Amino acid sequence: MTFRRQSKGRNGHMRHFCFLSGPRRVAWPGMPQEPIEVVYRVRAAKADIDARVEALLLEQTVELPRSALRTAFVRENLVGRVVAIEQVGEAEHLVTLAQPRVAAADDPAQLLNVLFGNCSLQPEIGLEDVRLPAALAGVLGGPRFGIAGLRRLLGIHGRAITASVLKPIGLSVKETASLCATLALSGLDIVKDDHGLADHSFSPFVERVAACLAATRAAEQRTGRRTLYVPNLIGPPATVVRQARQAKELGAGAVMVSPMLVGLPLLNQLAGEIGMPVIAHPAFGGSPRISPVALLGRLFPLFGADAVIYPNFGGRFSYSRGSCAEIAGALRSPGAGIAPAFPVPAGGMTIEGMPAVLDFYGPDVVLLIGGSLLDSPDEAALLSRSSQFVAAVHSHRFTR
C-alpha cells in the first residue's frame, strides 16, 4: 500500500513522494534484505515524469514492462520501488528509487550495473547519490585502512597530511628518484607517482619503484622522518595485480590506482587482497554522468579507497566550494559501517593559500600540491619551497 503527498521543494517547485507503508527501509516479501537506494537526476516534463520514472525503475533490474513479468518471484523480489520524486527545475527532477539488493548479487560489477547500467546510455539520466544497506556495504568492505589506518601507518595524529607528486612523465628512473629524494628531504608525509606514470620504457615500473623507495629510505636516515612513497598502478587487471604484488615485495607501504581507468571492481579486489592502503585518483571520472559526490565521495570509498584525490575549488578544475565540502563530508562520514576515508583535494593549490584551505577542511585531510612546488628553478629552490609547505601545515592553528 502506498500514498502520495505533495509539498514545496527547492526553488518553489512542487515535489511528490511515494511512501511505502511502514519504515522507509523495508524488506521485499520473501527477501529479508534492505534495499539499495539510488538518487537520479532526470530531465523530463512534469506531465511525463511518472512514466519516465517507471521506465527507469524497471530498466535497471528486469528490463521489461510489468505486463511481461509473468513469474511471481520476479514481480515480488526483483522490481524496485519509487521512494521520492522532487521537481528541482522546469523539466528536471531528483528521483529516489529503492532497488532490491538481490538484483546486485553482492557483486561489485553487478552493483554498478544496477546503479547505472543501461540508464547511463540515456542522456536525460544522471546518477546523483547512492545509499547502500549496511550488509551490502560490508560485502564491498570499504576502506581497509581509512583515516585511522593511514594515520597509524604514517605515525601522524592531530594535523593535516602533506603530499606531493612525481612529474612530469618523461623523467628517467634516476631523475624520478632524485626528485623523490628532494621532496622526502623536505619532510613531506607522502610522495606519490603521477597518475600518468605507467610501465614506460624510459621509467620501467619495478626499477622506478625500487629507486624511489631507496630514495625515501635514504632521506629518512638523514631527517628521521618517514615519507610514504606511493607508486601508481595502471594497465589491464592482470598487470595491475602484478604491479601491486611487486610494489609490496619491494617494500611500498601504499599504492595508487585510477578506478575509472582500471575499473571499480578491480579497486575492490585490490583493497581486499593487497593488505596496504589504496589511494584513488579521479582520472576519467568526468566521463560518465555521475555527480562527483556519488562517484568520488560514495563509490570510490565503498569499493575500497582509503584516500580519494579530487579537484579542489579555485584551481584549474571547475569544482565548487560546495561540491568539495560535500565530497569531503561523504568521505569522512560514510555511514553504513564503512571506515572514514581521507579527502585529498588537489589541483592549483598554493602554499600561500594553505591557511584558508586548512580552515575549510580541518585536520582530517591530505593536502596534495604539485605544480606550485615543482615550478621551482632548481633543486635547492624545490627543497626550500617544499619545506615551507610542510612548515605551514605543521604550524597551522585552526580557527574552528
One Martini backbone bead per residue (centre of mass of N, CA, C, O) as a GRO file, in nm:
protein
  400
    1MET     BB    1   0.097   0.035   0.022
    2THR     BB    2   0.028   0.370  -0.096
    3PHE     BB    3   0.120   0.724  -0.082
    4ARG     BB    4   0.065   1.072  -0.170
    5ARG     BB    5   0.269   1.376  -0.156
    6GLN     BB    6   0.267   1.730  -0.144
    7SER     BB    7   0.531   1.982  -0.191
    8LYS     BB    8   0.764   2.213  -0.138
    9GLY     BB    9   1.053   2.278  -0.295
   10ARG     BB   10   1.300   2.371  -0.450
   11ASN     BB   11   1.231   2.676  -0.597
   12GLY     BB   12   0.906   2.616  -0.549
   13HIS     BB   13   0.861   2.338  -0.634
   14MET     BB   14   0.701   2.059  -0.687
   15ARG     BB   15   0.661   1.764  -0.483
   16HIS     BB   16   0.662   1.399  -0.486
   17PHE     BB   17   0.569   1.120  -0.277
   18CYS     BB   18   0.639   0.767  -0.234
   19PHE     BB   19   0.518   0.575   0.019
   20LEU     BB   20   0.588   0.333   0.234
   21SER     BB   21   0.468   0.118   0.428
   22GLY     BB   22   0.626   0.194   0.687
   23PRO     BB   23   0.934   0.184   0.671
   24ARG     BB   24   1.156   0.292   0.445
   25ARG     BB   25   1.315   0.037   0.520
   26VAL     BB   26   1.245  -0.257   0.337
   27ALA     BB   27   1.148  -0.570   0.280
   28TRP     BB   28   1.101  -0.807   0.073
   29PRO     BB   29   0.917  -1.050  -0.011
   30GLY     BB   30   1.117  -1.319   0.097
   31MET     BB   31   1.346  -1.073   0.139
   32PRO     BB   32   1.575  -1.007   0.403
   33GLN     BB   33   1.643  -0.707   0.254
   34GLU     BB   34   1.777  -0.424   0.208
   35PRO     BB   35   1.778  -0.166   0.007
   36ILE     BB   36   1.875   0.020  -0.265
   37GLU     BB   37   1.963   0.361  -0.288
   38VAL     BB   38   1.876   0.584  -0.564
   39VAL     BB   39   1.989   0.887  -0.720
   40TYR     BB   40   1.836   1.088  -0.974
   41ARG     BB   41   1.870   1.285  -1.266
   42VAL     BB   42   1.576   1.404  -1.439
   43ARG     BB   43   1.477   1.475  -1.769
   44ALA     BB   44   1.138   1.597  -1.749
   45ALA     BB   45   0.831   1.644  -1.778
   46LYS     BB   46   0.581   1.658  -1.557
   47ALA     BB   47   0.379   1.478  -1.732
   48ASP     BB   48   0.626   1.239  -1.768
   49ILE     BB   49   0.761   1.136  -1.499
   50ASP     BB   50   0.617   0.874  -1.416
   51ALA     BB   51   0.689   0.711  -1.671
   52ARG     BB   52   0.998   0.753  -1.653
   53VAL     BB   53   1.036   0.616  -1.376
   54GLU     BB   54   0.925   0.342  -1.446
   55ALA     BB   55   1.137   0.280  -1.663
   56LEU     BB   56   1.384   0.308  -1.481
   57LEU     BB   57   1.319   0.097  -1.269
   58LEU     BB   58   1.310  -0.150  -1.476
   59GLU     BB   59   1.582  -0.119  -1.634
   60GLN     BB   60   1.779  -0.191  -1.373
   61THR     BB   61   1.665  -0.502  -1.385
   62VAL     BB   62   1.435  -0.649  -1.584
   63GLU     BB   63   1.379  -0.502  -1.875
   64LEU     BB   64   1.057  -0.483  -1.834
   65PRO     BB   65   0.745  -0.476  -1.835
   66ARG     BB   66   0.505  -0.570  -1.618
   67SER     BB   67   0.336  -0.741  -1.830
   68ALA     BB   68   0.604  -0.946  -1.866
   69LEU     BB   69   0.574  -1.041  -1.557
   70ARG     BB   70   0.497  -1.385  -1.485
   71THR     BB   71   0.673  -1.407  -1.227
   72ALA     BB   72   0.645  -1.385  -0.894
   73PHE     BB   73   0.938  -1.356  -0.803
   74VAL     BB   74   1.003  -1.115  -0.980
   75ARG     BB   75   0.781  -0.917  -0.886
   76GLU     BB   76   0.862  -0.941  -0.564
   77ASN     BB   77   1.212  -0.924  -0.590
   78LEU     BB   78   1.297  -0.735  -0.878
   79VAL     BB   79   1.115  -0.488  -0.802
   80GLY     BB   80   1.110  -0.181  -0.732
   81ARG     BB   81   1.087   0.147  -0.573
   82VAL     BB   82   0.935   0.450  -0.510
   83VAL     BB   83   1.026   0.717  -0.297
   84ALA     BB   84   1.104   0.987  -0.479
   85ILE     BB   85   0.984   1.311  -0.620
   86GLU     BB   86   1.173   1.602  -0.727
   87GLN     BB   87   1.127   1.922  -0.824
   88VAL     BB   88   1.417   2.139  -0.956
   89GLY     BB   89   1.280   2.218  -1.235
   90GLU     BB   90   1.117   2.259  -1.517
   91ALA     BB   91   1.269   1.959  -1.631
   92GLU     BB   92   1.358   1.858  -1.325
   93HIS     BB   93   1.459   1.563  -1.129
   94LEU     BB   94   1.458   1.397  -0.819
   95VAL     BB   95   1.518   1.041  -0.794
   96THR     BB   96   1.408   0.784  -0.569
   97LEU     BB   97   1.527   0.452  -0.544
   98ALA     BB   98   1.438   0.110  -0.462
   99GLN     BB   99   1.651  -0.165  -0.476
  100PRO     BB  100   1.720  -0.485  -0.485
  101ARG     BB  101   1.982  -0.655  -0.361
  102VAL     BB  102   1.958  -0.923  -0.529
  103ALA     BB  103   2.034  -0.787  -0.806
  104ALA     BB  104   2.352  -0.751  -0.720
  105ALA     BB  105   2.478  -1.026  -0.595
  106ASP     BB  106   2.720  -0.918  -0.428
  107ASP     BB  107   2.852  -0.753  -0.679
  108PRO     BB  108   3.038  -0.502  -0.796
  109ALA     BB  109   2.951  -0.495  -1.099
  110GLN     BB  110   2.643  -0.541  -1.060
  111LEU     BB  111   2.593  -0.292  -0.896
  112LEU     BB  112   2.659  -0.090  -1.123
  113ASN     BB  113   2.434  -0.193  -1.308
  114VAL     BB  114   2.200  -0.108  -1.118
  115LEU     BB  115   2.277   0.194  -1.090
  116PHE     BB  116   2.434   0.247  -1.414
  117GLY     BB  117   2.375   0.102  -1.677
  118ASN     BB  118   2.157   0.158  -1.905
  119CYS     BB  119   2.097   0.460  -1.807
  120SER     BB  120   2.377   0.576  -1.909
  121LEU     BB  121   2.255   0.581  -2.221
  122GLN     BB  122   2.070   0.814  -2.106
  123PRO     BB  123   2.090   1.159  -2.129
  124GLU     BB  124   1.854   1.225  -1.897
  125ILE     BB  125   2.052   1.064  -1.700
  126GLY     BB  126   2.168   1.088  -1.354
  127LEU     BB  127   2.395   1.024  -1.100
  128GLU     BB  128   2.379   1.136  -0.751
  129ASP     BB  129   2.321   0.883  -0.545
  130VAL     BB  130   2.419   0.651  -0.269
  131ARG     BB  131   2.251   0.387  -0.065
  132LEU     BB  132   2.360   0.136   0.137
  133PRO     BB  133   2.337  -0.131   0.295
  134ALA     BB  134   2.530  -0.253   0.538
  135ALA     BB  135   2.569  -0.540   0.425
  136LEU     BB  136   2.675  -0.453   0.142
  137ALA     BB  137   2.903  -0.272   0.237
  138GLY     BB  138   3.046  -0.513   0.378
  139VAL     BB  139   3.111  -0.668   0.120
  140LEU     BB  140   3.295  -0.448  -0.001
  141GLY     BB  141   3.443  -0.299   0.280
  142GLY     BB  142   3.591  -0.064   0.209
  143PRO     BB  143   3.813   0.076   0.391
  144ARG     BB  144   4.093  -0.080   0.544
  145PHE     BB  145   4.209   0.200   0.673
  146GLY     BB  146   4.191   0.493   0.635
  147ILE     BB  147   4.241   0.738   0.848
  148ALA     BB  148   4.349   0.570   1.088
  149GLY     BB  149   4.550   0.387   0.928
  150LEU     BB  150   4.722   0.610   0.799
  151ARG     BB  151   4.811   0.739   1.061
  152ARG     BB  152   4.956   0.493   1.174
  153LEU     BB  153   5.156   0.455   0.940
  154LEU     BB  154   5.273   0.761   0.974
  155GLY     BB  155   5.255   0.884   1.272
  156ILE     BB  156   4.991   1.082   1.250
  157HIS     BB  157   4.842   1.338   1.464
  158GLY     BB  158   4.627   1.630   1.450
  159ARG     BB  159   4.693   1.665   1.137
  160ALA     BB  160   4.774   1.732   0.838
  161ILE     BB  161   4.862   1.603   0.524
  162THR     BB  162   5.145   1.579   0.319
  163ALA     BB  163   5.177   1.627  -0.050
  164SER     BB  164   5.318   1.490  -0.354
  165VAL     BB  165   5.457   1.479  -0.699
  166LEU     BB  166   5.574   1.285  -0.979
  167LYS     BB  167   5.680   1.529  -1.215
  168PRO     BB  168   5.703   1.460  -1.520
  169ILE     BB  169   5.668   1.276  -1.765
  170GLY     BB  170   6.000   1.148  -1.885
  171LEU     BB  171   6.158   1.061  -1.665
  172SER     BB  172   6.390   0.904  -1.530
  173VAL     BB  173   6.470   0.708  -1.278
  174LYS     BB  174   6.687   0.896  -1.160
  175GLU     BB  175   6.517   1.158  -1.171
  176THR     BB  176   6.282   1.058  -0.998
  177ALA     BB  177   6.447   0.985  -0.743
  178SER     BB  178   6.560   1.269  -0.697
  179LEU     BB  179   6.287   1.405  -0.654
  180CYS     BB  180   6.198   1.227  -0.420
  181ALA     BB  181   6.428   1.305  -0.228
  182THR     BB  182   6.369   1.607  -0.204
  183LEU     BB  183   6.080   1.580  -0.093
  184ALA     BB  184   6.158   1.408   0.155
  185LEU     BB  185   6.360   1.615   0.287
  186SER     BB  186   6.123   1.828   0.354
  187GLY     BB  187   5.884   1.636   0.510
  188LEU     BB  188   5.698   1.482   0.357
  189ASP     BB  189   5.459   1.230   0.385
  190ILE     BB  190   5.387   1.225   0.066
  191VAL     BB  191   5.494   1.045  -0.236
  192LYS     BB  192   5.374   1.037  -0.567
  193ASP     BB  193   5.277   0.932  -0.841
  194ASP     BB  194   5.180   0.992  -1.130
  195HIS     BB  195   4.902   0.889  -1.314
  196GLY     BB  196   5.093   0.880  -1.590
  197LEU     BB  197   5.258   0.652  -1.463
  198ALA     BB  198   5.402   0.381  -1.610
  199ASP     BB  199   5.553   0.118  -1.804
  200HIS     BB  200   5.792   0.271  -1.916
  201SER     BB  201   6.082   0.276  -2.094
  202PHE     BB  202   6.200   0.533  -1.920
  203SER     BB  203   6.017   0.397  -1.654
  204PRO     BB  204   6.021   0.132  -1.507
  205PHE     BB  205   5.844   0.014  -1.257
  206VAL     BB  206   6.045  -0.148  -1.076
  207GLU     BB  207   6.277   0.057  -1.089
  208ARG     BB  208   6.123   0.300  -0.977
  209VAL     BB  209   6.032   0.186  -0.706
  210ALA     BB  210   6.308   0.111  -0.595
  211ALA     BB  211   6.435   0.397  -0.615
  212CYS     BB  212   6.224   0.553  -0.440
  213LEU     BB  213   6.255   0.386  -0.185
  214ALA     BB  214   6.554   0.447  -0.147
  215ALA     BB  215   6.518   0.755  -0.124
  216THR     BB  216   6.335   0.757   0.133
  217ARG     BB  217   6.530   0.606   0.318
  218ALA     BB  218   6.763   0.806   0.301
  219ALA     BB  219   6.603   1.048   0.409
  220GLU     BB  220   6.532   0.924   0.685
  221GLN     BB  221   6.827   0.900   0.788
  222ARG     BB  222   6.863   1.220   0.788
  223THR     BB  223   6.572   1.317   0.938
  224GLY     BB  224   6.368   1.095   1.088
  225ARG     BB  225   6.151   1.095   0.850
  226ARG     BB  226   5.871   0.972   0.704
  227THR     BB  227   5.812   0.870   0.360
  228LEU     BB  228   5.546   0.794   0.150
  229TYR     BB  229   5.560   0.588  -0.119
  230VAL     BB  230   5.341   0.602  -0.424
  231PRO     BB  231   5.254   0.392  -0.656
  232ASN     BB  232   5.143   0.344  -0.982
  233LEU     BB  233   4.862   0.166  -1.114
  234ILE     BB  234   4.860   0.031  -1.458
  235GLY     BB  235   4.626  -0.158  -1.651
  236PRO     BB  236   4.549  -0.447  -1.672
  237PRO     BB  237   4.451  -0.650  -1.427
  238ALA     BB  238   4.707  -0.830  -1.422
  239THR     BB  239   4.906  -0.592  -1.401
  240VAL     BB  240   4.803  -0.459  -1.142
  241VAL     BB  241   4.842  -0.702  -0.958
  242ARG     BB  242   5.143  -0.736  -1.010
  243GLN     BB  243   5.230  -0.452  -0.919
  244ALA     BB  244   5.128  -0.475  -0.630
  245ARG     BB  245   5.317  -0.709  -0.552
  246GLN     BB  246   5.583  -0.574  -0.623
  247ALA     BB  247   5.557  -0.332  -0.436
  248LYS     BB  248   5.542  -0.496  -0.174
  249GLU     BB  249   5.812  -0.653  -0.206
  250LEU     BB  250   5.982  -0.373  -0.212
  251GLY     BB  251   5.815  -0.185   0.033
  252ALA     BB  252   5.556  -0.069  -0.002
  253GLY     BB  253   5.278   0.113   0.175
  254ALA     BB  254   5.138   0.206  -0.100
  255VAL     BB  255   4.878   0.275  -0.346
  256MET     BB  256   4.772   0.366  -0.686
  257VAL     BB  257   4.454   0.436  -0.851
  258SER     BB  258   4.227   0.449  -1.140
  259PRO     BB  259   3.911   0.338  -1.138
  260MET     BB  260   3.812   0.449  -1.428
  261LEU     BB  261   4.043   0.287  -1.579
  262VAL     BB  262   4.049  -0.014  -1.424
  263GLY     BB  263   3.819  -0.041  -1.211
  264LEU     BB  264   3.620  -0.087  -0.940
  265PRO     BB  265   3.645  -0.397  -0.894
  266LEU     BB  266   3.956  -0.385  -0.878
  267LEU     BB  267   3.973  -0.210  -0.633
  268ASN     BB  268   3.827  -0.414  -0.451
  269GLN     BB  269   4.035  -0.638  -0.479
  270LEU     BB  270   4.282  -0.489  -0.376
  271ALA     BB  271   4.177  -0.408  -0.096
  272GLY     BB  272   4.137  -0.721  -0.010
  273GLU     BB  273   4.455  -0.826  -0.087
  274ILE     BB  274   4.714  -0.627  -0.034
  275GLY     BB  275   4.748  -0.488   0.266
  276MET     BB  276   4.715  -0.179   0.167
  277PRO     BB  277   4.682   0.123   0.085
  278VAL     BB  278   4.440   0.304  -0.127
  279ILE     BB  279   4.468   0.538  -0.378
  280ALA     BB  280   4.245   0.758  -0.548
  281HIS     BB  281   4.201   0.857  -0.881
  282PRO     BB  282   3.995   1.071  -1.107
  283ALA     BB  283   4.053   0.967  -1.371
  284PHE     BB  284   3.774   0.967  -1.590
  285GLY     BB  285   3.538   1.089  -1.392
  286GLY     BB  286   3.397   1.287  -1.625
  287SER     BB  287   3.250   1.088  -1.831
  288PRO     BB  288   3.017   1.040  -1.660
  289ARG     BB  289   2.678   1.083  -1.524
  290ILE     BB  290   2.826   1.160  -1.231
  291SER     BB  291   2.845   1.272  -0.943
  292PRO     BB  292   3.105   1.352  -0.741
  293VAL     BB  293   2.981   1.244  -0.480
  294ALA     BB  294   2.906   0.960  -0.579
  295LEU     BB  295   3.185   0.875  -0.688
  296LEU     BB  296   3.403   0.992  -0.473
  297GLY     BB  297   3.231   0.984  -0.193
  298ARG     BB  298   3.107   0.681  -0.233
  299LEU     BB  299   3.228   0.460  -0.432
  300PHE     BB  300   3.528   0.460  -0.381
  301PRO     BB  301   3.514   0.377  -0.074
  302LEU     BB  302   3.330   0.129  -0.099
  303PHE     BB  303   3.560  -0.012  -0.295
  304GLY     BB  304   3.841   0.081  -0.100
  305ALA     BB  305   3.923   0.368  -0.054
  306ASP     BB  306   4.134   0.555   0.170
  307ALA     BB  307   4.187   0.775  -0.058
  308VAL     BB  308   4.070   1.084  -0.231
  309ILE     BB  309   4.112   1.239  -0.522
  310TYR     BB  310   4.038   1.593  -0.592
  311PRO     BB  311   3.920   1.882  -0.709
  312ASN     BB  312   3.981   2.188  -0.617
  313PHE     BB  313   3.891   2.481  -0.548
  314GLY     BB  314   4.034   2.741  -0.754
  315GLY     BB  315   4.149   2.595  -0.984
  316ARG     BB  316   4.169   2.416  -1.296
  317PHE     BB  317   3.894   2.342  -1.192
  318SER     BB  318   3.516   2.331  -1.144
  319TYR     BB  319   3.488   2.301  -0.853
  320SER     BB  320   3.314   2.369  -0.581
  321ARG     BB  321   3.289   2.431  -0.257
  322GLY     BB  322   3.038   2.258  -0.213
  323SER     BB  323   3.141   1.997  -0.348
  324CYS     BB  324   3.392   1.962  -0.169
  325ALA     BB  325   3.237   1.942   0.098
  326GLU     BB  326   3.070   1.691   0.017
  327ILE     BB  327   3.298   1.497  -0.039
  328ALA     BB  328   3.436   1.516   0.236
  329GLY     BB  329   3.186   1.433   0.401
  330ALA     BB  330   3.144   1.152   0.272
  331LEU     BB  331   3.424   1.034   0.344
  332ARG     BB  332   3.406   1.099   0.670
  333SER     BB  333   3.070   1.013   0.653
  334PRO     BB  334   2.952   0.712   0.539
  335GLY     BB  335   2.841   0.496   0.691
  336ALA     BB  336   2.749   0.165   0.704
  337GLY     BB  337   3.030   0.072   0.851
  338ILE     BB  338   3.233   0.268   0.719
  339ALA     BB  339   3.528   0.387   0.681
  340PRO     BB  340   3.694   0.660   0.687
  341ALA     BB  341   3.817   0.886   0.442
  342PHE     BB  342   4.046   1.063   0.271
  343PRO     BB  343   4.075   1.372   0.168
  344VAL     BB  344   4.229   1.493  -0.166
  345PRO     BB  345   4.304   1.784  -0.246
  346ALA     BB  346   4.360   1.925  -0.583
  347GLY     BB  347   4.467   2.166  -0.787
  348GLY     BB  348   4.615   2.479  -0.759
  349MET     BB  349   4.764   2.481  -0.504
  350THR     BB  350   4.905   2.681  -0.234
  351ILE     BB  351   5.086   2.798   0.020
  352GLU     BB  352   4.940   3.074   0.058
  353GLY     BB  353   4.646   2.907   0.078
  354MET     BB  354   4.653   2.714   0.330
  355PRO     BB  355   4.490   2.839   0.565
  356ALA     BB  356   4.213   2.830   0.418
  357VAL     BB  357   4.211   2.526   0.353
  358LEU     BB  358   4.238   2.421   0.644
  359ASP     BB  359   3.980   2.560   0.754
  360PHE     BB  360   3.787   2.415   0.557
  361TYR     BB  361   3.878   2.097   0.630
  362GLY     BB  362   4.077   2.045   0.837
  363PRO     BB  363   4.281   1.780   0.964
  364ASP     BB  364   4.119   1.560   0.777
  365VAL     BB  365   4.374   1.582   0.545
  366VAL     BB  366   4.512   1.573   0.216
  367LEU     BB  367   4.770   1.775   0.081
  368LEU     BB  368   4.805   1.835  -0.274
  369ILE     BB  369   5.114   1.945  -0.420
  370GLY     BB  370   5.270   2.040  -0.726
  371GLY     BB  371   5.328   2.292  -0.920
  372SER     BB  372   5.401   2.497  -0.687
  373LEU     BB  373   5.672   2.333  -0.641
  374LEU     BB  374   5.790   2.235  -0.929
  375ASP     BB  375   5.810   2.553  -1.005
  376SER     BB  376   6.133   2.534  -0.980
  377PRO     BB  377   6.458   2.618  -1.074
  378ASP     BB  378   6.565   2.415  -0.843
  379GLU     BB  379   6.647   2.205  -0.593
  380ALA     BB  380   6.672   2.417  -0.368
  381ALA     BB  381   6.397   2.552  -0.420
  382LEU     BB  382   6.228   2.299  -0.379
  383LEU     BB  383   6.310   2.242  -0.090
  384SER     BB  384   6.216   2.512   0.025
  385ARG     BB  385   5.921   2.506  -0.068
  386SER     BB  386   5.844   2.236   0.069
  387SER     BB  387   5.919   2.325   0.357
  388GLN     BB  388   5.706   2.550   0.373
  389PHE     BB  389   5.464   2.366   0.351
  390VAL     BB  390   5.517   2.198   0.601
  391ALA     BB  391   5.524   2.437   0.803
  392ALA     BB  392   5.237   2.544   0.751
  393VAL     BB  393   5.094   2.287   0.857
  394HIS     BB  394   5.230   2.247   1.139
  395SER     BB  395   5.155   2.560   1.241
  396HIS     BB  396   4.864   2.540   1.230
  397ARG     BB  397   4.571   2.717   1.353
  398PHE     BB  398   4.259   2.662   1.414
  399THR     BB  399   3.942   2.848   1.391
  400ARG     BB  400   3.740   2.576   1.470
   0.00000   0.00000   0.00000
